[in-house]
């Protein structure tokens, strides 16, 4: 849920358990907007890698539907809340959209997958994310509403991560000397990620 049609404002929290947070959301009467679903995400680049160089994102996502998303660079506050322009459209055919992007000169630069459960409450969207390298909560809405929701969920002392999953992945890859390039559950099988590693990034 964005605070306008084009601006995404959110905070990312690193947690070690999602079950208790989901139970808290349910106890508070939060609306389950989307049950747990598997996501496949592909980020695209041009030949000059200009999107990454300019901290922009062109992403194709498949969960219960396919969506193409463009994102501008983040603006990050001292509280760890991040905002940026986000433009998104639903597409009818994931594979055809992928082919169109490739015909336009883009290539699939990075792939990541995750499971996501989505709740809504008090003008916020709260998503519970499971990735190969950890568990995260993202809260999207107006800055004041985000802070109030963090307090309601008892997450005031939880580490805020002012970075995208791609930035986190490449930091983890560098720290652990990993040789694979994509953030997938398959790649992270057998890889131990100490919680202190994510918290220190």
Secondary structure, DSSP 4 states (H G I P E B T S, - for coil): --SSSSEEEEEEEEES-SHHHHHHHHHTT-EEEEEEEEEEEEEEE-TT-HHHHTT-EEEEEESSSEEEEEEPPPEE-TTS-EEEEEEEEEES-HHHHHHHHHHTT-EEEEEEEEEEEEEEETTEEEEEEEETTEEEEEEES-HHHHHHHHHHTT-TTSPB--S-HHHHHHHHHHHHT----SB-TTTTTT----HHHHHH-
